[in-house]
Amino acid sequence: MHPTGRQALEMTAEYYPDIVLRISICRSWNGLTAAGQILKIAPGTGCIIISGERDPETIQDAMSYGNTGISVKPFTVDELAMAIEASQ
């Protein structure tokens, strides 16, 4: 399932997941907004933002949300594992 940001919020409120993957930084209702809202609903949830965005300022903004890791495409399984570890 690849939910929209709003669907991810609804699912977070219902299930309180340990981790949310595949919140991408995009033009409409971006992943940073979704990550911030998810962390308000479920502060212990780790959010991994997977994106092609390479702008250092945007990446720093993503990391400032707290339980957030970022994997910039393309990435390896080891890099994704490190992002998951960082978000917990």
PDB file of N, CA, C and O in Angstrom:
ATOM      1  N   MET A   1       0.840  -1.179   0.000  1.00  0.00           N
ATOM      2  CA  MET A   1       0.000   0.000   0.000  1.00  0.00           C
ATOM      3  C   MET A   1       0.883   1.240   0.000  1.00  0.00           C
ATOM      4  O   MET A   1       1.891   1.297   0.704  1.00  0.00           O
ATOM      5  N   HIS A   2       0.504   2.204  -0.775  1.00  0.00           N
ATOM      6  CA  HIS A   2       1.245   3.467  -0.864  1.00  0.00           C
ATOM      7  C   HIS A   2       0.262   4.597  -0.562  1.00  0.00           C
ATOM      8  O   HIS A   2      -0.255   5.238  -1.477  1.00  0.00           O
ATOM      9  N   PRO A   3       0.004   4.839   0.737  1.00  0.00           N
ATOM     10  CA  PRO A   3      -1.011   5.841   1.090  1.00  0.00           C
ATOM     11  C   PRO A   3      -0.536   7.269   0.855  1.00  0.00           C
ATOM     12  O   PRO A   3       0.661   7.549   0.805  1.00  0.00           O
ATOM     13  N   THR A   4      -1.502   8.154   0.714  1.00  0.00           N
ATOM     14  CA  THR A   4      -1.195   9.576   0.662  1.00  0.00           C
ATOM     15  C   THR A   4      -0.780  10.027   2.061  1.00  0.00           C
ATOM     16  O   THR A   4      -0.903   9.267   3.020  1.00  0.00           O
ATOM     17  N   GLY A   5      -0.293  11.257   2.178  1.00  0.00           N
ATOM     18  CA  GLY A   5       0.077  11.778   3.489  1.00  0.00           C
ATOM     19  C   GLY A   5      -1.086  11.767   4.458  1.00  0.00           C
ATOM     20  O   GLY A   5      -0.924  11.407   5.624  1.00  0.00           O
ATOM     21  N   ARG A   6      -2.250  12.155   3.990  1.00  0.00           N
ATOM     22  CA  ARG A   6      -3.431  12.176   4.869  1.00  0.00           C
ATOM     23  C   ARG A   6      -3.833  10.764   5.290  1.00  0.00           C
ATOM     24  O   ARG A   6      -4.203  10.537   6.442  1.00  0.00           O
ATOM     25  N   GLN A   7      -3.758   9.816   4.352  1.00  0.00           N
ATOM     26  CA  GLN A   7      -4.061   8.429   4.697  1.00  0.00           C
ATOM     27  C   GLN A   7      -3.047   7.893   5.710  1.00  0.00           C
ATOM     28  O   GLN A   7      -3.408   7.138   6.613  1.00  0.00           O
ATOM     29  N   ALA A   8      -1.785   8.283   5.559  1.00  0.00           N
ATOM     30  CA  ALA A   8      -0.762   7.860   6.521  1.00  0.00           C
ATOM     31  C   ALA A   8      -1.084   8.385   7.913  1.00  0.00           C
ATOM     32  O   ALA A   8      -0.876   7.679   8.901  1.00  0.00           O
ATOM     33  N   LEU A   9      -1.590   9.614   8.007  1.00  0.00           N
ATOM     34  CA  LEU A   9      -1.988  10.167   9.308  1.00  0.00           C
ATOM     35  C   LEU A   9      -3.135   9.369   9.906  1.00  0.00           C
ATOM     36  O   LEU A   9      -3.117   9.037  11.091  1.00  0.00           O
ATOM     37  N   GLU A  10      -4.127   9.063   9.090  1.00  0.00           N
ATOM     38  CA  GLU A  10      -5.275   8.286   9.570  1.00  0.00           C
ATOM     39  C   GLU A  10      -4.826   6.911  10.053  1.00  0.00           C
ATOM     40  O   GLU A  10      -5.269   6.438  11.100  1.00  0.00           O
ATOM     41  N   MET A  11      -3.948   6.274   9.288  1.00  0.00           N
ATOM     42  CA  MET A  11      -3.462   4.952   9.668  1.00  0.00           C
ATOM     43  C   MET A  11      -2.609   5.021  10.933  1.00  0.00           C
ATOM     44  O   MET A  11      -2.665   4.116  11.766  1.00  0.00           O
ATOM     45  N   THR A  12      -1.823   6.085  11.085  1.00  0.00           N
ATOM     46  CA  THR A  12      -1.019   6.258  12.296  1.00  0.00           C
ATOM     47  C   THR A  12      -1.912   6.390  13.516  1.00  0.00           C
ATOM     48  O   THR A  12      -1.643   5.782  14.552  1.00  0.00           O
ATOM     49  N   ALA A  13      -2.977   7.184  13.401  1.00  0.00           N
ATOM     50  CA  ALA A  13      -3.899   7.369  14.519  1.00  0.00           C
ATOM     51  C   ALA A  13      -4.615   6.071  14.880  1.00  0.00           C
ATOM     52  O   ALA A  13      -4.965   5.853  16.040  1.00  0.00           O
ATOM     53  N   GLU A  14      -4.829   5.219  13.898  1.00  0.00           N
ATOM     54  CA  GLU A  14      -5.531   3.960  14.144  1.00  0.00           C
ATOM     55  C   GLU A  14      -4.604   2.866  14.677  1.00  0.00           C
ATOM     56  O   GLU A  14      -4.974   2.130  15.591  1.00  0.00           O
ATOM     57  N   TYR A  15      -3.395   2.758  14.104  1.00  0.00           N
ATOM     58  CA  TYR A  15      -2.526   1.623  14.407  1.00  0.00           C
ATOM     59  C   TYR A  15      -1.299   1.935  15.265  1.00  0.00           C
ATOM     60  O   TYR A  15      -0.701   1.010  15.815  1.00  0.00           O
ATOM     61  N   TYR A  16      -0.904   3.193  15.398  1.00  0.00           N
ATOM     62  CA  TYR A  16       0.300   3.590  16.135  1.00  0.00           C
ATOM     63  C   TYR A  16       1.501   2.696  15.775  1.00  0.00           C
ATOM     64  O   TYR A  16       1.997   1.952  16.621  1.00  0.00           O
ATOM     65  N   PRO A  17       1.962   2.773  14.525  1.00  0.00           N
ATOM     66  CA  PRO A  17       3.060   1.900  14.085  1.00  0.00           C
ATOM     67  C   PRO A  17       4.383   2.264  14.755  1.00  0.00           C
ATOM     68  O   PRO A  17       4.567   3.383  15.235  1.00  0.00           O
ATOM     69  N   ASP A  18       5.296   1.298  14.777  1.00  0.00           N
ATOM     70  CA  ASP A  18       6.638   1.558  15.293  1.00  0.00           C
ATOM     71  C   ASP A  18       7.437   2.410  14.323  1.00  0.00           C
ATOM     72  O   ASP A  18       8.259   3.234  14.725  1.00  0.00           O
ATOM     73  N   ILE A  19       7.177   2.195  13.025  1.00  0.00           N
ATOM     74  CA  ILE A  19       7.946   2.910  12.004  1.00  0.00           C
ATOM     75  C   ILE A  19       7.084   3.132  10.768  1.00  0.00           C
ATOM     76  O   ILE A  19       6.238   2.306  10.429  1.00  0.00           O
ATOM     77  N   VAL A  20       7.311   4.252  10.106  1.00  0.00           N
ATOM     78  CA  VAL A  20       6.633   4.576   8.853  1.00  0.00           C
ATOM     79  C   VAL A  20       7.716   4.756   7.799  1.00  0.00           C
ATOM     80  O   VAL A  20       8.632   5.561   7.973  1.00  0.00           O
ATOM     81  N   LEU A  21       7.612   4.012   6.713  1.00  0.00           N
ATOM     82  CA  LEU A  21       8.562   4.104   5.607  1.00  0.00           C
ATOM     83  C   LEU A  21       7.904   4.772   4.412  1.00  0.00           C
ATOM     84  O   LEU A  21       6.681   4.777   4.277  1.00  0.00           O
ATOM     85  N   ARG A  22       8.738   5.334   3.550  1.00  0.00           N
ATOM     86  CA  ARG A  22       8.317   5.822   2.233  1.00  0.00           C
ATOM     87  C   ARG A  22       7.488   7.090   2.299  1.00  0.00           C
ATOM     88  O   ARG A  22       6.517   7.261   1.562  1.00  0.00           O
ATOM     89  N   ILE A  23       7.885   7.961   3.183  1.00  0.00           N
ATOM     90  CA  ILE A  23       7.302   9.301   3.163  1.00  0.00           C
ATOM     91  C   ILE A  23       8.264  10.121   2.330  1.00  0.00           C
ATOM     92  O   ILE A  23       9.348  10.474   2.793  1.00  0.00           O
ATOM     93  N   SER A  24       7.873  10.425   1.106  1.00  0.00           N
ATOM     94  CA  SER A  24       8.806  11.124   0.224  1.00  0.00           C
ATOM     95  C   SER A  24       8.559  12.621   0.259  1.00  0.00           C
ATOM     96  O   SER A  24       7.440  13.081   0.483  1.00  0.00           O
ATOM     97  N   ILE A  25       9.617  13.360   0.034  1.00  0.00           N
ATOM     98  CA  ILE A  25       9.505  14.806  -0.065  1.00  0.00           C
ATOM     99  C   ILE A  25       8.985  15.102  -1.466  1.00  0.00           C
ATOM    100  O   ILE A  25       9.654  14.806  -2.456  1.00  0.00           O
ATOM    101  N   CYS A  26       7.805  15.679  -1.549  1.00  0.00           N
ATOM    102  CA  CYS A  26       7.206  15.969  -2.850  1.00  0.00           C
ATOM    103  C   CYS A  26       6.549  17.339  -2.812  1.00  0.00           C
ATOM    104  O   CYS A  26       6.526  17.993  -1.770  1.00  0.00           O
ATOM    105  N   ARG A  27       6.030  17.762  -3.915  1.00  0.00           N
ATOM    106  CA  ARG A  27       5.482  19.113  -4.039  1.00  0.00           C
ATOM    107  C   ARG A  27       4.180  19.328  -3.256  1.00  0.00           C
ATOM    108  O   ARG A  27       3.994  20.395  -2.671  1.00  0.00           O
ATOM    109  N   SER A  28       3.275  18.342  -3.232  1.00  0.00           N
ATOM    110  CA  SER A  28       1.994  18.541  -2.560  1.00  0.00           C
ATOM    111  C   SER A  28       1.967  17.808  -1.223  1.00  0.00           C
ATOM    112  O   SER A  28       2.237  16.609  -1.155  1.00  0.00           O
ATOM    113  N   TRP A  29       1.646  18.530  -0.180  1.00  0.00           N
ATOM    114  CA  TRP A  29       1.579  17.990   1.182  1.00  0.00           C
ATOM    115  C   TRP A  29       2.763  17.098   1.433  1.00  0.00           C
ATOM    116  O   TRP A  29       2.620  15.885   1.589  1.00  0.00           O
ATOM    117  N   ASN A  30       3.916  17.689   1.472  1.00  0.00           N
ATOM    118  CA  ASN A  30       5.172  16.949   1.428  1.00  0.00           C
ATOM    119  C   ASN A  30       5.433  16.053   2.633  1.00  0.00           C
ATOM    120  O   ASN A  30       4.729  16.100   3.642  1.00  0.00           O
ATOM    121  N   GLY A  31       6.461  15.241   2.488  1.00  0.00           N
ATOM    122  CA  GLY A  31       6.826  14.265   3.507  1.00  0.00           C
ATOM    123  C   GLY A  31       7.220  14.890   4.821  1.00  0.00           C
ATOM    124  O   GLY A  31       7.001  14.288   5.872  1.00  0.00           O
ATOM    125  N   LEU A  32       7.801  16.092   4.800  1.00  0.00           N
ATOM    126  CA  LEU A  32       8.169  16.752   6.055  1.00  0.00           C
ATOM    127  C   LEU A  32       6.925  17.126   6.837  1.00  0.00           C
ATOM    128  O   LEU A  32       6.888  16.959   8.056  1.00  0.00           O
ATOM    129  N   THR A  33       5.909  17.629   6.157  1.00  0.00           N
ATOM    130  CA  THR A  33       4.650  17.954   6.819  1.00  0.00           C
ATOM    131  C   THR A  33       4.037  16.694   7.404  1.00  0.00           C
ATOM    132  O   THR A  33       3.597  16.687   8.554  1.00  0.00           O
ATOM    133  N   ALA A  34       4.006  15.626   6.612  1.00  0.00           N
ATOM    134  CA  ALA A  34       3.439  14.360   7.082  1.00  0.00           C
ATOM    135  C   ALA A  34       4.224  13.826   8.279  1.00  0.00           C
ATOM    136  O   ALA A  34       3.626  13.385   9.260  1.00  0.00           O
ATOM    137  N   ALA A  35       5.554  13.860   8.208  1.00  0.00           N
ATOM    138  CA  ALA A  35       6.373  13.365   9.317  1.00  0.00           C
ATOM    139  C   ALA A  35       6.083  14.146  10.592  1.00  0.00           C
ATOM    140  O   ALA A  35       5.926  13.558  11.662  1.00  0.00           O
ATOM    141  N   GLY A  36       6.014  15.455  10.481  1.00  0.00           N
ATOM    142  CA  GLY A  36       5.719  16.285  11.652  1.00  0.00           C
ATOM    143  C   GLY A  36       4.373  15.953  12.267  1.00  0.00           C
ATOM    144  O   GLY A  36       4.248  15.873  13.489  1.00  0.00           O
ATOM    145  N   GLN A  37       3.366  15.758  11.426  1.00  0.00           N
ATOM    146  CA  GLN A  37       2.029  15.421  11.913  1.00  0.00           C
ATOM    147  C   GLN A  37       1.994  14.021  12.522  1.00  0.00           C
ATOM    148  O   GLN A  37       1.364  13.808  13.559  1.00  0.00           O
ATOM    149  N   ILE A  38       2.671  13.066  11.879  1.00  0.00           N
ATOM    150  CA  ILE A  38       2.726  11.701  12.418  1.00  0.00           C
ATOM    151  C   ILE A  38       3.363  11.710  13.799  1.00  0.00           C
ATOM    152  O   ILE A  38       2.886  11.032  14.708  1.00  0.00           O
ATOM    153  N   LEU A  39       4.445  12.478  13.963  1.00  0.00           N
ATOM    154  CA  LEU A  39       5.127  12.518  15.251  1.00  0.00           C
ATOM    155  C   LEU A  39       4.295  13.228  16.324  1.00  0.00           C
ATOM    156  O   LEU A  39       4.495  12.983  17.513  1.00  0.00           O
ATOM    157  N   LYS A  40       3.372  14.097  15.929  1.00  0.00           N
ATOM    158  CA  LYS A  40       2.450  14.699  16.903  1.00  0.00           C
ATOM    159  C   LYS A  40       1.432  13.658  17.371  1.00  0.00           C
ATOM    160  O   LYS A  40       1.081  13.615  18.550  1.00  0.00           O
ATOM    161  N   ILE A  41       0.961  12.821  16.447  1.00  0.00           N
ATOM    162  CA  ILE A  41      -0.029  11.796  16.775  1.00  0.00           C
ATOM    163  C   ILE A  41       0.605  10.669  17.590  1.00  0.00           C
ATOM    164  O   ILE A  41       0.045  10.220  18.590  1.00  0.00           O
ATOM    165  N   ALA A  42       1.779  10.222  17.149  1.00  0.00           N
ATOM    166  CA  ALA A  42       2.450   9.074  17.769  1.00  0.00           C
ATOM    167  C   ALA A  42       3.939   9.402  17.919  1.00  0.00           C
ATOM    168  O   ALA A  42       4.747   9.022  17.071  1.00  0.00           O
ATOM    169  N   PRO A  43       4.299  10.102  18.990  1.00  0.00           N
ATOM    170  CA  PRO A  43       5.679  10.575  19.151  1.00  0.00           C
ATOM    171  C   PRO A  43       6.752   9.495  19.094  1.00  0.00           C
ATOM    172  O   PRO A  43       7.896   9.800  18.757  1.00  0.00           O
ATOM    173  N   GLY A  44       6.433   8.272  19.403  1.00  0.00           N
ATOM    174  CA  GLY A  44       7.426   7.205  19.387  1.00  0.00           C
ATOM    175  C   GLY A  44       7.617   6.556  18.029  1.00  0.00           C
ATOM    176  O   GLY A  44       8.465   5.675  17.884  1.00  0.00           O
ATOM    177  N   THR A  45       6.857   6.966  17.043  1.00  0.00           N
ATOM    178  CA  THR A  45       6.947   6.371  15.711  1.00  0.00           C
ATOM    179  C   THR A  45       8.169   6.908  14.982  1.00  0.00           C
ATOM    180  O   THR A  45       8.407   8.116  14.964  1.00  0.00           O
ATOM    181  N   GLY A  46       8.937   6.018  14.386  1.00  0.00           N
ATOM    182  CA  GLY A  46      10.059   6.434  13.559  1.00  0.00           C
ATOM    183  C   GLY A  46       9.568   6.691  12.143  1.00  0.00           C
ATOM    184  O   GLY A  46       8.795   5.895  11.610  1.00  0.00           O
ATOM    185  N   CYS A  47       9.990   7.762  11.532  1.00  0.00           N
ATOM    186  CA  CYS A  47       9.615   8.095  10.164  1.00  0.00           C
ATOM    187  C   CYS A  47      10.865   8.067   9.289  1.00  0.00           C
ATOM    188  O   CYS A  47      11.829   8.787   9.546  1.00  0.00           O
ATOM    189  N   ILE A  48      10.839   7.243   8.271  1.00  0.00           N
ATOM    190  CA  ILE A  48      11.947   7.196   7.330  1.00  0.00           C
ATOM    191  C   ILE A  48      11.492   7.886   6.062  1.00  0.00           C
ATOM    192  O   ILE A  48      10.562   7.422   5.403  1.00  0.00           O
ATOM    193  N   ILE A  49      12.126   8.971   5.718  1.00  0.00           N
ATOM    194  CA  ILE A  49      11.803   9.703   4.503  1.00  0.00           C
ATOM    195  C   ILE A  49      12.715   9.181   3.401  1.00  0.00           C
ATOM    196  O   ILE A  49      13.940   9.252   3.502  1.00  0.00           O
ATOM    197  N   ILE A  50      12.104   8.662   2.362  1.00  0.00           N
ATOM    198  CA  ILE A  50      12.844   8.157   1.214  1.00  0.00           C
ATOM    199  C   ILE A  50      12.590   9.121   0.069  1.00  0.00           C
ATOM    200  O   ILE A  50      11.442   9.352  -0.310  1.00  0.00           O
ATOM    201  N   SER A  51      13.652   9.679  -0.480  1.00  0.00           N
ATOM    202  CA  SER A  51      13.472  10.742  -1.461  1.00  0.00           C
ATOM    203  C   SER A  51      14.652  10.834  -2.403  1.00  0.00           C
ATOM    204  O   SER A  51      15.746  10.352  -2.107  1.00  0.00           O
ATOM    205  N   GLY A  52      14.418  11.455  -3.531  1.00  0.00           N
ATOM    206  CA  GLY A  52      15.492  11.778  -4.454  1.00  0.00           C
ATOM    207  C   GLY A  52      16.069  13.157  -4.170  1.00  0.00           C
ATOM    208  O   GLY A  52      17.003  13.592  -4.843  1.00  0.00           O
ATOM    209  N   GLU A  53      15.516  13.842  -3.177  1.00  0.00           N
ATOM    210  CA  GLU A  53      15.950  15.193  -2.801  1.00  0.00           C
ATOM    211  C   GLU A  53      17.368  15.147  -2.250  1.00  0.00           C
ATOM    212  O   GLU A  53      17.658  14.366  -1.344  1.00  0.00           O
ATOM    213  N   ARG A  54      18.243  15.973  -2.787  1.00  0.00           N
ATOM    214  CA  ARG A  54      19.637  15.985  -2.344  1.00  0.00           C
ATOM    215  C   ARG A  54      20.063  17.324  -1.747  1.00  0.00           C
ATOM    216  O   ARG A  54      21.224  17.483  -1.368  1.00  0.00           O
ATOM    217  N   ASP A  55      19.160  18.276  -1.658  1.00  0.00           N
ATOM    218  CA  ASP A  55      19.486  19.590  -1.121  1.00  0.00           C
ATOM    219  C   ASP A  55      19.840  19.464   0.365  1.00  0.00           C
ATOM    220  O   ASP A  55      19.007  19.021   1.157  1.00  0.00           O
ATOM    221  N   PRO A  56      21.065  19.848   0.757  1.00  0.00           N
ATOM    222  CA  PRO A  56      21.488  19.685   2.158  1.00  0.00           C
ATOM    223  C   PRO A  56      20.564  20.384   3.158  1.00  0.00           C
ATOM    224  O   PRO A  56      20.340  19.867   4.253  1.00  0.00           O
ATOM    225  N   GLU A  57      20.032  21.536   2.801  1.00  0.00           N
ATOM    226  CA  GLU A  57      19.143  22.265   3.716  1.00  0.00           C
ATOM    227  C   GLU A  57      17.846  21.494   3.940  1.00  0.00           C
ATOM    228  O   GLU A  57      17.358  21.417   5.067  1.00  0.00           O
ATOM    229  N   THR A  58      17.286  20.923   2.875  1.00  0.00           N
ATOM    230  CA  THR A  58      16.060  20.142   2.997  1.00  0.00           C
ATOM    231  C   THR A  58      16.311  18.892   3.834  1.00  0.00           C
ATOM    232  O   THR A  58      15.485  18.524   4.668  1.00  0.00           O
ATOM    233  N   ILE A  59      17.446  18.242   3.613  1.00  0.00           N
ATOM    234  CA  ILE A  59      17.785  17.051   4.389  1.00  0.00           C
ATOM    235  C   ILE A  59      17.946  17.411   5.861  1.00  0.00           C
ATOM    236  O   ILE A  59      17.489  16.668   6.730  1.00  0.00           O
ATOM    237  N   GLN A  60      18.589  18.538   6.154  1.00  0.00           N
ATOM    238  CA  GLN A  60      18.742  18.989   7.541  1.00  0.00           C
ATOM    239  C   GLN A  60      17.382  19.276   8.161  1.00  0.00           C
ATOM    240  O   GLN A  60      17.148  18.936   9.321  1.00  0.00           O
ATOM    241  N   ASP A  61      16.480  19.900   7.401  1.00  0.00           N
ATOM    242  CA  ASP A  61      15.118  20.145   7.891  1.00  0.00           C
ATOM    243  C   ASP A  61      14.442  18.830   8.253  1.00  0.00           C
ATOM    244  O   ASP A  61      13.789  18.728   9.292  1.00  0.00           O
ATOM    245  N   ALA A  62      14.596  17.823   7.398  1.00  0.00           N
ATOM    246  CA  ALA A  62      13.989  16.516   7.649  1.00  0.00           C
ATOM    247  C   ALA A  62      14.512  15.921   8.954  1.00  0.00           C
ATOM    248  O   ALA A  62      13.739  15.376   9.742  1.00  0.00           O
ATOM    249  N   MET A  63      15.800  16.021   9.181  1.00  0.00           N
ATOM    250  CA  MET A  63      16.404  15.437  10.376  1.00  0.00           C
ATOM    251  C   MET A  63      16.002  16.191  11.649  1.00  0.00           C
ATOM    252  O   MET A  63      16.074  15.632  12.743  1.00  0.00           O
ATOM    253  N   SER A  64      15.583  17.441  11.517  1.00  0.00           N
ATOM    254  CA  SER A  64      15.237  18.239  12.688  1.00  0.00           C
ATOM    255  C   SER A  64      13.907  17.837  13.313  1.00  0.00           C
ATOM    256  O   SER A  64      13.574  18.321  14.394  1.00  0.00           O
ATOM    257  N   TYR A  65      13.144  16.974  12.670  1.00  0.00           N
ATOM    258  CA  TYR A  65      11.842  16.574  13.192  1.00  0.00           C
ATOM    259  C   TYR A  65      11.930  15.588  14.347  1.00  0.00           C
ATOM    260  O   TYR A  65      10.914  15.302  14.979  1.00  0.00           O
ATOM    261  N   GLY A  66      13.086  15.071  14.635  1.00  0.00           N
ATOM    262  CA  GLY A  66      13.177  14.100  15.726  1.00  0.00           C
ATOM    263  C   GLY A  66      13.275  12.701  15.170  1.00  0.00           C
ATOM    264  O   GLY A  66      14.193  12.410  14.403  1.00  0.00           O
ATOM    265  N   ASN A  67      12.360  11.828  15.531  1.00  0.00           N
ATOM    266  CA  ASN A  67      12.414  10.411  15.156  1.00  0.00           C
ATOM    267  C   ASN A  67      12.355  10.230  13.642  1.00  0.00           C
ATOM    268  O   ASN A  67      11.498   9.503  13.139  1.00  0.00           O
ATOM    269  N   THR A  68      13.248  10.877  12.923  1.00  0.00           N
ATOM    270  CA  THR A  68      13.211  10.859  11.469  1.00  0.00           C
ATOM    271  C   THR A  68      14.569  10.470  10.921  1.00  0.00           C
ATOM    272  O   THR A  68      15.598  10.993  11.347  1.00  0.00           O
ATOM    273  N   GLY A  69      14.562   9.553   9.978  1.00  0.00           N
ATOM    274  CA  GLY A  69      15.762   9.211   9.229  1.00  0.00           C
ATOM    275  C   GLY A  69      15.485   9.527   7.769  1.00  0.00           C
ATOM    276  O   GLY A  69      14.326   9.651   7.371  1.00  0.00           O
ATOM    277  N   ILE A  70      16.511   9.654   6.984  1.00  0.00           N
ATOM    278  CA  ILE A  70      16.313   9.938   5.572  1.00  0.00           C
ATOM    279  C   ILE A  70      17.238   9.049   4.758  1.00  0.00           C
ATOM    280  O   ILE A  70      18.411   8.879   5.087  1.00  0.00           O
ATOM    281  N   SER A  71      16.694   8.491   3.700  1.00  0.00           N
ATOM    282  CA  SER A  71      17.468   7.726   2.734  1.00  0.00           C
ATOM    283  C   SER A  71      17.273   8.383   1.385  1.00  0.00           C
ATOM    284  O   SER A  71      16.152   8.483   0.886  1.00  0.00           O
ATOM    285  N   VAL A  72      18.372   8.830   0.799  1.00  0.00           N
ATOM    286  CA  VAL A  72      18.316   9.503  -0.497  1.00  0.00           C
ATOM    287  C   VAL A  72      18.527   8.456  -1.586  1.00  0.00           C
ATOM    288  O   VAL A  72      19.499   7.700  -1.566  1.00  0.00           O
ATOM    289  N   LYS A  73      17.587   8.431  -2.544  1.00  0.00           N
ATOM    290  CA  LYS A  73      17.680   7.464  -3.645  1.00  0.00           C
ATOM    291  C   LYS A  73      18.824   7.822  -4.565  1.00  0.00           C
ATOM    292  O   LYS A  73      19.066   9.008  -4.788  1.00  0.00           O
ATOM    293  N   PRO A  74      19.530   6.869  -5.102  1.00  0.00           N
ATOM    294  CA  PRO A  74      19.447   5.448  -4.754  1.00  0.00           C
ATOM    295  C   PRO A  74      20.181   5.190  -3.449  1.00  0.00           C
ATOM    296  O   PRO A  74      21.113   5.915  -3.103  1.00  0.00           O
ATOM    297  N   PHE A  75      19.767   4.168  -2.729  1.00  0.00           N
ATOM    298  CA  PHE A  75      20.403   3.825  -1.465  1.00  0.00           C
ATOM    299  C   PHE A  75      20.546   2.312  -1.371  1.00  0.00           C
ATOM    300  O   PHE A  75      19.890   1.559  -2.091  1.00  0.00           O
ATOM    301  N   THR A  76      21.415   1.890  -0.469  1.00  0.00           N
ATOM    302  CA  THR A  76      21.636   0.469  -0.261  1.00  0.00           C
ATOM    303  C   THR A  76      20.787  -0.015   0.913  1.00  0.00           C
ATOM    304  O   THR A  76      20.243   0.792   1.665  1.00  0.00           O
ATOM    305  N   VAL A  77      20.678  -1.303   1.062  1.00  0.00           N
ATOM    306  CA  VAL A  77      19.966  -1.884   2.193  1.00  0.00           C
ATOM    307  C   VAL A  77      20.634  -1.461   3.497  1.00  0.00           C
ATOM    308  O   VAL A  77      19.954  -1.183   4.484  1.00  0.00           O
ATOM    309  N   ASP A  78      21.960  -1.414   3.503  1.00  0.00           N
ATOM    310  CA  ASP A  78      22.680  -0.986   4.715  1.00  0.00           C
ATOM    311  C   ASP A  78      22.350   0.464   5.073  1.00  0.00           C
ATOM    312  O   ASP A  78      22.190   0.786   6.250  1.00  0.00           O
ATOM    313  N   GLU A  79      22.248   1.333   4.077  1.00  0.00           N
ATOM    314  CA  GLU A  79      21.899   2.734   4.337  1.00  0.00           C
ATOM    315  C   GLU A  79      20.480   2.849   4.888  1.00  0.00           C
ATOM    316  O   GLU A  79      20.223   3.656   5.781  1.00  0.00           O
ATOM    317  N   LEU A  80      19.557   2.042   4.357  1.00  0.00           N
ATOM    318  CA  LEU A  80      18.194   2.042   4.880  1.00  0.00           C
ATOM    319  C   LEU A  80      18.179   1.529   6.319  1.00  0.00           C
ATOM    320  O   LEU A  80      17.473   2.076   7.166  1.00  0.00           O
ATOM    321  N   ALA A  81      18.945   0.495   6.592  1.00  0.00           N
ATOM    322  CA  ALA A  81      19.020  -0.040   7.958  1.00  0.00           C
ATOM    323  C   ALA A  81      19.563   1.014   8.920  1.00  0.00           C
ATOM    324  O   ALA A  81      19.079   1.126  10.046  1.00  0.00           O
ATOM    325  N   MET A  82      20.552   1.779   8.496  1.00  0.00           N
ATOM    326  CA  MET A  82      21.096   2.849   9.351  1.00  0.00           C
ATOM    327  C   MET A  82      20.043   3.926   9.594  1.00  0.00           C
ATOM    328  O   MET A  82      19.950   4.452  10.703  1.00  0.00           O
ATOM    329  N   ALA A  83      19.248   4.264   8.579  1.00  0.00           N
ATOM    330  CA  ALA A  83      18.183   5.261   8.757  1.00  0.00           C
ATOM    331  C   ALA A  83      17.135   4.762   9.734  1.00  0.00           C
ATOM    332  O   ALA A  83      16.634   5.535  10.550  1.00  0.00           O
ATOM    333  N   ILE A  84      16.796   3.479   9.663  1.00  0.00           N
ATOM    334  CA  ILE A  84      15.825   2.904  10.600  1.00  0.00           C
ATOM    335  C   ILE A  84      16.382   2.965  12.022  1.00  0.00           C
ATOM    336  O   ILE A  84      15.672   3.353  12.951  1.00  0.00           O
ATOM    337  N   GLU A  85      17.626   2.589  12.192  1.00  0.00           N
ATOM    338  CA  GLU A  85      18.257   2.648  13.517  1.00  0.00           C
ATOM    339  C   GLU A  85      18.245   4.083  14.059  1.00  0.00           C
ATOM    340  O   GLU A  85      17.961   4.301  15.236  1.00  0.00           O
ATOM    341  N   ALA A  86      18.549   5.044  13.209  1.00  0.00           N
ATOM    342  CA  ALA A  86      18.610   6.446  13.630  1.00  0.00           C
ATOM    343  C   ALA A  86      17.241   6.980  14.038  1.00  0.00           C
ATOM    344  O   ALA A  86      17.154   7.917  14.832  1.00  0.00           O
ATOM    345  N   SER A  87      16.184   6.398  13.509  1.00  0.00           N
ATOM    346  CA  SER A  87      14.848   6.926  13.786  1.00  0.00           C
ATOM    347  C   SER A  87      14.222   6.321  15.034  1.00  0.00           C
ATOM    348  O   SER A  87      13.111   6.700  15.406  1.00  0.00           O
ATOM    349  N   GLN A  88      14.899   5.403  15.677  1.00  0.00           N
ATOM    350  CA  GLN A  88      14.296   4.754  16.848  1.00  0.00           C
ATOM    351  C   GLN A  88      14.908   5.211  18.136  1.00  0.00           C
ATOM    352  O   GLN A  88      14.507   4.755  19.206  1.00  0.00           O
TER     353      GLN A  88
END
